[in-house]
Amino acid sequence: MQPRGQNGNSGRNNMLGPGNQHWDASAHKDFQVMEGHRLQFRFEMFNAGNIVNWSNPGTNWGSNNRNAPGSGFGRIRGTDSLRTVQFALKYIF
């Protein structure tokens, strides 16, 4: 333990956060319109399983008092990207 008011010897960026898991899925279908022309329909899902991925803990000391951290230090206060779905239509000639 460091004495109160003294900086320790811990390195930068050594706080570990929860892991992320993303499962993406996509499908597409080409339709022949005429010779040399196609219409492509795409369906894409990012984080298809809608798995909750917690964001990293707060790393900002955020306090004017050197001896006490701010209220958000070391706490996880949100989630990262939730499921996203997109459709696309592309004309290829």
VOKOL-366177 format. One record per atom (N, C-alpha, C, O): x, z negated, y; residue in three letters; atom name. Coordinates in nm, 3 decimals, padded with zeros to 5 digits. Layout:
REM VOKOL-366177
+---------+---------+---------+--------+-------+
:      px :      pz :      py : residu : atome :
+---------+---------+---------+--------+-------+
:       X :       Z :       Y :    ALA :    CA :
...
+---------+---------+---------+--------+-------+
REM end
This chain:
REM VOKOL-366177
+---------+---------+---------+--------+-------+
:      px :      pz :      py : residu : atome :
+---------+---------+---------+--------+-------+
:  00.084 :  00.000 : -00.119 :    MET :     N :
:  00.000 :  00.000 :  00.000 :    MET :    CA :
:  00.088 :  00.000 :  00.124 :    MET :     C :
:  00.188 : -00.072 :  00.133 :    MET :     O :
:  00.048 :  00.083 :  00.217 :    GLN :     N :
:  00.117 :  00.086 :  00.346 :    GLN :    CA :
:  00.066 : -00.029 :  00.432 :    GLN :     C :
: -00.050 : -00.068 :  00.422 :    GLN :     O :
:  00.152 : -00.083 :  00.516 :    PRO :     N :
:  00.105 : -00.184 :  00.611 :    PRO :    CA :
:  00.002 : -00.124 :  00.706 :    PRO :     C :
:  00.007 : -00.005 :  00.735 :    PRO :     O :
: -00.089 : -00.205 :  00.753 :    ARG :     N :
: -00.194 : -00.159 :  00.843 :    ARG :    CA :
: -00.134 : -00.096 :  00.968 :    ARG :     C :
: -00.044 : -00.153 :  01.030 :    ARG :     O :
: -00.183 :  00.023 :  01.004 :    GLY :     N :
: -00.136 :  00.093 :  01.122 :    GLY :    CA :
: -00.016 :  00.183 :  01.097 :    GLY :     C :
:  00.034 :  00.247 :  01.190 :    GLY :     O :
:  00.032 :  00.189 :  00.973 :    GLN :     N :
:  00.146 :  00.273 :  00.939 :    GLN :    CA :
:  00.096 :  00.395 :  00.861 :    GLN :     C :
:  00.004 :  00.385 :  00.780 :    GLN :     O :
:  00.160 :  00.510 :  00.886 :    ASN :     N :
:  00.126 :  00.631 :  00.812 :    ASN :    CA :
:  00.191 :  00.627 :  00.675 :    ASN :     C :
:  00.302 :  00.577 :  00.659 :    ASN :     O :
:  00.121 :  00.679 :  00.575 :    GLY :     N :
:  00.174 :  00.683 :  00.440 :    GLY :    CA :
:  00.258 :  00.808 :  00.418 :    GLY :     C :
:  00.286 :  00.882 :  00.512 :    GLY :     O :
:  00.299 :  00.831 :  00.294 :    ASN :     N :
:  00.382 :  00.946 :  00.262 :    ASN :    CA :
:  00.307 :  01.051 :  00.181 :    ASN :     C :
:  00.369 :  01.134 :  00.114 :    ASN :     O :
:  00.177 :  01.048 :  00.185 :    SER :     N :
:  00.097 :  01.145 :  00.113 :    SER :    CA :
:  00.111 :  01.283 :  00.177 :    SER :     C :
:  00.116 :  01.294 :  00.300 :    SER :     O :
:  00.119 :  01.387 :  00.095 :    GLY :     N :
:  00.133 :  01.523 :  00.145 :    GLY :    CA :
:  00.003 :  01.577 :  00.201 :    GLY :     C :
: -00.103 :  01.515 :  00.190 :    GLY :     O :
:  00.012 :  01.694 :  00.262 :    ARG :     N :
: -00.107 :  01.759 :  00.317 :    ARG :    CA :
: -00.184 :  01.831 :  00.208 :    ARG :     C :
: -00.126 :  01.875 :  00.108 :    ARG :     O :
: -00.314 :  01.844 :  00.228 :    ASN :     N :
: -00.402 :  01.922 :  00.140 :    ASN :    CA :
: -00.394 :  01.878 : -00.007 :    ASN :     C :
: -00.390 :  01.963 : -00.096 :    ASN :     O :
: -00.391 :  01.751 : -00.031 :    ASN :     N :
: -00.385 :  01.703 : -00.169 :    ASN :    CA :
: -00.516 :  01.644 : -00.217 :    ASN :     C :
: -00.521 :  01.587 : -00.326 :    ASN :     O :
: -00.622 :  01.655 : -00.139 :    MET :     N :
: -00.752 :  01.604 : -00.181 :    MET :    CA :
: -00.823 :  01.710 : -00.264 :    MET :     C :
: -00.842 :  01.823 : -00.220 :    MET :     O :
: -00.862 :  01.673 : -00.384 :    LEU :     N :
: -00.930 :  01.767 : -00.472 :    LEU :    CA :
: -01.081 :  01.758 : -00.453 :    LEU :     C :
: -01.137 :  01.650 : -00.432 :    LEU :     O :
: -01.144 :  01.873 : -00.460 :    GLY :     N :
: -01.289 :  01.878 : -00.450 :    GLY :    CA :
: -01.349 :  01.918 : -00.584 :    GLY :     C :
: -01.276 :  01.944 : -00.679 :    GLY :     O :
: -01.480 :  01.923 : -00.591 :    PRO :     N :
: -01.544 :  01.963 : -00.716 :    PRO :    CA :
: -01.520 :  02.111 : -00.744 :    PRO :     C :
: -01.501 :  02.190 : -00.651 :    PRO :     O :
: -01.520 :  02.148 : -00.869 :    GLY :     N :
: -01.498 :  02.288 : -00.907 :    GLY :    CA :
: -01.619 :  02.375 : -00.875 :    GLY :     C :
: -01.730 :  02.325 : -00.856 :    GLY :     O :
: -01.596 :  02.504 : -00.870 :    ASN :     N :
: -01.703 :  02.600 : -00.845 :    ASN :    CA :
: -01.724 :  02.685 : -00.968 :    ASN :     C :
: -01.629 :  02.717 : -01.041 :    ASN :     O :
: -01.848 :  02.721 : -00.991 :    GLN :     N :
: -01.881 :  02.809 : -01.102 :    GLN :    CA :
: -01.983 :  02.910 : -01.052 :    GLN :     C :
: -02.092 :  02.873 : -01.007 :    GLN :     O :
: -01.947 :  03.037 : -01.059 :    HIS :     N :
: -02.036 :  03.145 : -01.014 :    HIS :    CA :
: -02.052 :  03.246 : -01.127 :    HIS :     C :
: -01.954 :  03.291 : -01.185 :    HIS :     O :
: -02.175 :  03.279 : -01.156 :    TRP :     N :
: -02.206 :  03.383 : -01.253 :    TRP :    CA :
: -02.279 :  03.493 : -01.177 :    TRP :     C :
: -02.390 :  03.473 : -01.129 :    TRP :     O :
: -02.216 :  03.609 : -01.167 :    ASP :     N :
: -02.275 :  03.722 : -01.098 :    ASP :    CA :
: -02.327 :  03.822 : -01.200 :    ASP :     C :
: -02.274 :  03.833 : -01.311 :    ASP :     O :
: -02.432 :  03.896 : -01.162 :    ALA :     N :
: -02.490 :  03.997 : -01.250 :    ALA :    CA :
: -02.534 :  04.116 : -01.166 :    ALA :     C :
: -02.575 :  04.101 : -01.051 :    ALA :     O :
: -02.526 :  04.234 : -01.225 :    SER :     N :
: -02.573 :  04.353 : -01.154 :    SER :    CA :
: -02.621 :  04.456 : -01.256 :    SER :     C :
: -02.581 :  04.456 : -01.372 :    SER :     O :
: -02.706 :  04.544 : -01.208 :    ALA :     N :
: -02.756 :  04.655 : -01.288 :    ALA :    CA :
: -02.782 :  04.772 : -01.194 :    ALA :     C :
: -02.820 :  04.752 : -01.079 :    ALA :     O :
: -02.760 :  04.892 : -01.243 :    HIS :     N :
: -02.792 :  05.008 : -01.162 :    HIS :    CA :
: -02.844 :  05.122 : -01.250 :    HIS :     C :
: -02.816 :  05.128 : -01.370 :    HIS :     O :
: -02.920 :  05.210 : -01.187 :    LYS :     N :
: -02.980 :  05.323 : -01.257 :    LYS :    CA :
: -02.967 :  05.445 : -01.167 :    LYS :     C :
: -03.000 :  05.438 : -01.049 :    LYS :     O :
: -02.918 :  05.556 : -01.223 :    ASP :     N :
: -02.908 :  05.683 : -01.150 :    ASP :    CA :
: -03.024 :  05.773 : -01.188 :    ASP :     C :
: -03.058 :  05.786 : -01.305 :    ASP :     O :
: -03.084 :  05.834 : -01.088 :    PHE :     N :
: -03.192 :  05.931 : -01.108 :    PHE :    CA :
: -03.145 :  06.067 : -01.056 :    PHE :     C :
: -03.098 :  06.078 : -00.943 :    PHE :     O :
: -03.156 :  06.170 : -01.141 :    GLN :     N :
: -03.119 :  06.305 : -01.101 :    GLN :    CA :
: -03.230 :  06.364 : -01.016 :    GLN :     C :
: -03.343 :  06.378 : -01.063 :    GLN :     O :
: -03.200 :  06.399 : -00.890 :    VAL :     N :
: -03.301 :  06.456 : -00.800 :    VAL :    CA :
: -03.302 :  06.608 : -00.816 :    VAL :     C :
: -03.407 :  06.667 : -00.842 :    VAL :     O :
: -03.187 :  06.669 : -00.800 :    MET :     N :
: -03.167 :  06.812 : -00.825 :    MET :    CA :
: -03.020 :  06.829 : -00.860 :    MET :     C :
: -02.945 :  06.731 : -00.861 :    MET :     O :
: -02.978 :  06.947 : -00.888 :    GLU :     N :
: -02.839 :  06.968 : -00.930 :    GLU :    CA :
: -02.742 :  06.924 : -00.820 :    GLU :     C :
: -02.748 :  06.971 : -00.707 :    GLU :     O :
: -02.653 :  06.832 : -00.856 :    GLY :     N :
: -02.554 :  06.782 : -00.761 :    GLY :    CA :
: -02.605 :  06.672 : -00.669 :    GLY :     C :
: -02.530 :  06.625 : -00.583 :    GLY :     O :
: -02.730 :  06.629 : -00.685 :    HIS :     N :
: -02.788 :  06.522 : -00.602 :    HIS :    CA :
: -02.844 :  06.414 : -00.693 :    HIS :     C :
: -02.917 :  06.442 : -00.788 :    HIS :     O :
: -02.808 :  06.290 : -00.661 :    ARG :     N :
: -02.857 :  06.176 : -00.739 :    ARG :    CA :
: -02.907 :  06.067 : -00.646 :    ARG :     C :
: -02.863 :  06.057 : -00.531 :    ARG :     O :
: -02.997 :  05.988 : -00.695 :    LEU :     N :
: -03.045 :  05.870 : -00.626 :    LEU :    CA :
: -03.010 :  05.750 : -00.713 :    LEU :     C :
: -03.046 :  05.746 : -00.831 :    LEU :     O :
: -02.939 :  05.654 : -00.656 :    GLN :     N :
: -02.894 :  05.539 : -00.734 :    GLN :    CA :
: -02.964 :  05.413 : -00.683 :    GLN :     C :
: -02.965 :  05.385 : -00.563 :    GLN :     O :
: -03.023 :  05.339 : -00.776 :    PHE :     N :
: -03.088 :  05.212 : -00.745 :    PHE :    CA :
: -03.000 :  05.101 : -00.801 :    PHE :     C :
: -02.960 :  05.106 : -00.917 :    PHE :     O :
: -02.970 :  05.001 : -00.718 :    ARG :     N :
: -02.885 :  04.888 : -00.760 :    ARG :    CA :
: -02.959 :  04.756 : -00.740 :    ARG :     C :
: -03.035 :  04.737 : -00.645 :    ARG :     O :
: -02.933 :  04.665 : -00.834 :    PHE :     N :
: -02.985 :  04.529 : -00.827 :    PHE :    CA :
: -02.868 :  04.437 : -00.854 :    PHE :     C :
: -02.804 :  04.448 : -00.958 :    PHE :     O :
: -02.838 :  04.344 : -00.760 :    GLU :     N :
: -02.723 :  04.255 : -00.775 :    GLU :    CA :
: -02.765 :  04.111 : -00.747 :    GLU :     C :
: -02.842 :  04.084 : -00.654 :    GLU :     O :
: -02.714 :  04.020 : -00.829 :    MET :     N :
: -02.739 :  03.877 : -00.810 :    MET :    CA :
: -02.605 :  03.806 : -00.806 :    MET :     C :
: -02.521 :  03.824 : -00.894 :    MET :     O :
: -02.585 :  03.725 : -00.704 :    PHE :     N :
: -02.466 :  03.643 : -00.692 :    PHE :    CA :
: -02.507 :  03.499 : -00.718 :    PHE :     C :
: -02.605 :  03.451 : -00.661 :    PHE :     O :
: -02.433 :  03.429 : -00.802 :    ASN :     N :
: -02.468 :  03.296 : -00.853 :    ASN :    CA :
: -02.604 :  03.305 : -00.924 :    ASN :     C :
: -02.699 :  03.235 : -00.890 :    ASN :     O :
: -02.608 :  03.393 : -01.023 :    ALA :     N :
: -02.732 :  03.425 : -01.093 :    ALA :    CA :
: -02.797 :  03.302 : -01.157 :    ALA :     C :
: -02.920 :  03.294 : -01.163 :    ALA :     O :
: -02.717 :  03.208 : -01.206 :    GLY :     N :
: -02.773 :  03.089 : -01.270 :    GLY :    CA :
: -02.819 :  02.984 : -01.170 :    GLY :     C :
: -02.873 :  02.881 : -01.210 :    GLY :     O :
: -02.799 :  03.010 : -01.042 :    ASN :     N :
: -02.835 :  02.917 : -00.934 :    ASN :    CA :
: -02.774 :  02.778 : -00.959 :    ASN :     C :
: -02.840 :  02.676 : -00.944 :    ASN :     O :
: -02.646 :  02.778 : -00.997 :    ILE :     N :
: -02.573 :  02.655 : -01.026 :    ILE :    CA :
: -02.532 :  02.591 : -00.894 :    ILE :     C :
: -02.480 :  02.659 : -00.805 :    ILE :     O :
: -02.556 :  02.463 : -00.880 :    VAL :     N :
: -02.520 :  02.392 : -00.757 :    VAL :    CA :
: -02.369 :  02.376 : -00.752 :    VAL :     C :
: -02.310 :  02.318 : -00.842 :    VAL :     O :
: -02.308 :  02.427 : -00.647 :    ASN :     N :
: -02.165 :  02.412 : -00.624 :    ASN :    CA :
: -02.148 :  02.326 : -00.501 :    ASN :     C :
: -02.177 :  02.370 : -00.389 :    ASN :     O :
: -02.101 :  02.205 : -00.520 :    TRP :     N :
: -02.084 :  02.113 : -00.408 :    TRP :    CA :
: -01.967 :  02.156 : -00.321 :    TRP :     C :
: -01.866 :  02.206 : -00.372 :    TRP :     O :
: -01.980 :  02.138 : -00.192 :    SER :     N :
: -01.871 :  02.174 : -00.101 :    SER :    CA :
: -01.760 :  02.069 : -00.110 :    SER :     C :
: -01.776 :  01.965 : -00.175 :    SER :     O :
: -01.648 :  02.097 : -00.045 :    ASN :     N :
: -01.534 :  02.006 : -00.049 :    ASN :    CA :
: -01.561 :  01.883 :  00.037 :    ASN :     C :
: -01.641 :  01.889 :  00.131 :    ASN :     O :
: -01.496 :  01.773 :  00.006 :    PRO :     N :
: -01.513 :  01.652 :  00.087 :    PRO :    CA :
: -01.454 :  01.670 :  00.227 :    PRO :     C :
: -01.362 :  01.749 :  00.246 :    PRO :     O :
: -01.508 :  01.597 :  00.323 :    GLY :     N :
: -01.458 :  01.602 :  00.460 :    GLY :    CA :
: -01.316 :  01.551 :  00.468 :    GLY :     C :
: -01.284 :  01.446 :  00.412 :    GLY :     O :
: -01.229 :  01.625 :  00.538 :    THR :     N :
: -01.088 :  01.587 :  00.546 :    THR :    CA :
: -01.048 :  01.550 :  00.688 :    THR :     C :
: -00.931 :  01.518 :  00.712 :    THR :     O :
: -01.140 :  01.554 :  00.781 :    ASN :     N :
: -01.108 :  01.521 :  00.920 :    ASN :    CA :
: -01.120 :  01.370 :  00.940 :    ASN :     C :
: -01.225 :  01.311 :  00.915 :    ASN :     O :
: -01.012 :  01.309 :  00.986 :    TRP :     N :
: -01.013 :  01.165 :  01.011 :    TRP :    CA :
: -01.123 :  01.132 :  01.108 :    TRP :     C :
: -01.195 :  01.034 :  01.089 :    TRP :     O :
: -01.137 :  01.211 :  01.212 :    GLY :     N :
: -01.252 :  01.208 :  01.302 :    GLY :    CA :
: -01.279 :  01.080 :  01.375 :    GLY :     C :
: -01.393 :  01.054 :  01.412 :    GLY :     O :
: -01.179 :  01.000 :  01.397 :    SER :     N :
: -01.201 :  00.873 :  01.465 :    SER :    CA :
: -01.087 :  00.849 :  01.563 :    SER :     C :
: -00.972 :  00.886 :  01.536 :    SER :     O :
: -01.118 :  00.789 :  01.675 :    ASN :     N :
: -01.014 :  00.753 :  01.771 :    ASN :    CA :
: -00.936 :  00.631 :  01.724 :    ASN :     C :
: -00.826 :  00.604 :  01.773 :    ASN :     O :
: -00.992 :  00.558 :  01.632 :    ASN :     N :
: -00.927 :  00.440 :  01.578 :    ASN :    CA :
: -00.837 :  00.483 :  01.461 :    ASN :     C :
: -00.887 :  00.532 :  01.360 :    ASN :     O :
: -00.707 :  00.464 :  01.475 :    ARG :     N :
: -00.612 :  00.505 :  01.370 :    ARG :    CA :
: -00.631 :  00.428 :  01.241 :    ARG :     C :
: -00.591 :  00.475 :  01.135 :    ARG :     O :
: -00.691 :  00.311 :  01.247 :    ASN :     N :
: -00.702 :  00.224 :  01.131 :    ASN :    CA :
: -00.829 :  00.248 :  01.049 :    ASN :     C :
: -00.840 :  00.198 :  00.938 :    ASN :     O :
: -00.922 :  00.322 :  01.103 :    ALA :     N :
: -01.049 :  00.341 :  01.032 :    ALA :    CA :
: -01.091 :  00.488 :  01.041 :    ALA :     C :
: -01.093 :  00.544 :  01.150 :    ALA :     O :
: -01.125 :  00.551 :  00.928 :    PRO :     N :
: -01.169 :  00.691 :  00.932 :    PRO :    CA :
: -01.311 :  00.703 :  00.987 :    PRO :     C :
: -01.384 :  00.605 :  00.998 :    PRO :     O :
: -01.347 :  00.826 :  01.022 :    GLY :     N :
: -01.483 :  00.853 :  01.066 :    GLY :    CA :
: -01.580 :  00.845 :  00.948 :    GLY :     C :
: -01.538 :  00.831 :  00.834 :    GLY :     O :
: -01.707 :  00.854 :  00.977 :    SER :     N :
: -01.808 :  00.835 :  00.872 :    SER :    CA :
: -01.810 :  00.948 :  00.771 :    SER :     C :
: -01.858 :  00.928 :  00.659 :    SER :     O :
: -01.761 :  01.068 :  00.805 :    GLY :     N :
: -01.766 :  01.180 :  00.712 :    GLY :    CA :
: -01.641 :  01.199 :  00.629 :    GLY :     C :
: -01.638 :  01.288 :  00.543 :    GLY :     O :
: -01.539 :  01.119 :  00.651 :    PHE :     N :
: -01.412 :  01.138 :  00.580 :    PHE :    CA :
: -01.429 :  01.107 :  00.431 :    PHE :     C :
: -01.473 :  00.999 :  00.394 :    PHE :     O :
: -01.392 :  01.205 :  00.347 :    GLY :     N :
: -01.397 :  01.185 :  00.202 :    GLY :    CA :
: -01.534 :  01.200 :  00.140 :    GLY :     C :
: -01.550 :  01.178 :  00.020 :    GLY :     O :
: -01.633 :  01.235 :  00.219 :    ARG :     N :
: -01.770 :  01.249 :  00.166 :    ARG :    CA :
: -01.808 :  01.395 :  00.151 :    ARG :     C :
: -01.769 :  01.480 :  00.231 :    ARG :     O :
: -01.884 :  01.422 :  00.048 :    ILE :     N :
: -01.936 :  01.557 :  00.025 :    ILE :    CA :
: -02.075 :  01.561 :  00.087 :    ILE :     C :
: -02.162 :  01.482 :  00.052 :    ILE :     O :
: -02.094 :  01.654 :  00.179 :    ARG :     N :
: -02.220 :  01.656 :  00.255 :    ARG :    CA :
: -02.296 :  01.787 :  00.245 :    ARG :     C :
: -02.379 :  01.816 :  00.331 :    ARG :     O :
: -02.270 :  01.867 :  00.144 :    GLY :     N :
: -02.345 :  01.992 :  00.135 :    GLY :    CA :
: -02.310 :  02.071 :  00.010 :    GLY :     C :
: -02.236 :  02.025 : -00.077 :    GLY :     O :
: -02.367 :  02.190 :  00.004 :    THR :     N :
: -02.343 :  02.279 : -00.109 :    THR :    CA :
: -02.291 :  02.412 : -00.056 :    THR :     C :
: -02.310 :  02.447 :  00.060 :    THR :     O :
: -02.225 :  02.485 : -00.145 :    ASP :     N :
: -02.180 :  02.620 : -00.112 :    ASP :    CA :
: -02.287 :  02.718 : -00.158 :    ASP :     C :
: -02.397 :  02.677 : -00.197 :    ASP :     O :
: -02.255 :  02.843 : -00.153 :    SER :     N :
: -02.351 :  02.953 : -00.172 :    SER :    CA :
: -02.448 :  02.932 : -00.289 :    SER :     C :
: -02.407 :  02.908 : -00.403 :    SER :     O :
: -02.575 :  02.943 : -00.257 :    LEU :     N :
: -02.679 :  02.939 : -00.358 :    LEU :    CA :
: -02.707 :  03.082 : -00.404 :    LEU :     C :
: -02.639 :  03.176 : -00.360 :    LEU :     O :
: -02.803 :  03.100 : -00.491 :    ARG :     N :
: -02.831 :  03.233 : -00.544 :    ARG :    CA :
: -02.867 :  03.331 : -00.433 :    ARG :     C :
: -02.946 :  03.300 : -00.343 :    ARG :     O :
: -02.807 :  03.450 : -00.441 :    THR :     N :
: -02.834 :  03.558 : -00.347 :    THR :    CA :
: -02.870 :  03.682 : -00.427 :    THR :     C :
: -02.801 :  03.717 : -00.522 :    THR :     O :
: -02.979 :  03.749 : -00.388 :    VAL :     N :
: -03.024 :  03.870 : -00.457 :    VAL :    CA :
: -03.025 :  03.983 : -00.356 :    VAL :     C :
: -03.070 :  03.966 : -00.243 :    VAL :     O :
: -02.976 :  04.100 : -00.398 :    GLN :     N :
: -02.982 :  04.215 : -00.308 :    GLN :    CA :
: -03.016 :  04.340 : -00.386 :    GLN :     C :
: -02.979 :  04.356 : -00.503 :    GLN :     O :
: -03.087 :  04.429 : -00.319 :    PHE :     N :
: -03.124 :  04.558 : -00.373 :    PHE :    CA :
: -03.059 :  04.665 : -00.287 :    PHE :     C :
: -03.040 :  04.645 : -00.167 :    PHE :     O :
: -03.024 :  04.778 : -00.347 :    ALA :     N :
: -02.964 :  04.887 : -00.271 :    ALA :    CA :
: -03.015 :  05.020 : -00.327 :    ALA :     C :
: -03.041 :  05.034 : -00.446 :    ALA :     O :
: -03.028 :  05.116 : -00.238 :    LEU :     N :
: -03.067 :  05.252 : -00.273 :    LEU :    CA :
: -02.964 :  05.345 : -00.212 :    LEU :     C :
: -02.942 :  05.341 : -00.091 :    LEU :     O :
: -02.901 :  05.430 : -00.294 :    LYS :     N :
: -02.794 :  05.517 : -00.245 :    LYS :    CA :
: -02.823 :  05.659 : -00.287 :    LYS :     C :
: -02.855 :  05.686 : -00.403 :    LYS :     O :
: -02.811 :  05.751 : -00.191 :    TYR :     N :
: -02.830 :  05.893 : -00.217 :    TYR :    CA :
: -02.692 :  05.957 : -00.225 :    TYR :     C :
: -02.616 :  05.952 : -00.129 :    TYR :     O :
: -02.661 :  06.018 : -00.339 :    ILE :     N :
: -02.530 :  06.077 : -00.362 :    ILE :    CA :
: -02.545 :  06.229 : -00.368 :    ILE :     C :
: -02.623 :  06.282 : -00.447 :    ILE :     O :
: -02.468 :  06.298 : -00.284 :    PHE :     N :
: -02.472 :  06.445 : -00.285 :    PHE :    CA :
: -02.335 :  06.502 : -00.270 :    PHE :     C :
: -02.318 :  06.624 : -00.269 :    PHE :     O :
+---------+---------+---------+--------+-------+
REM end
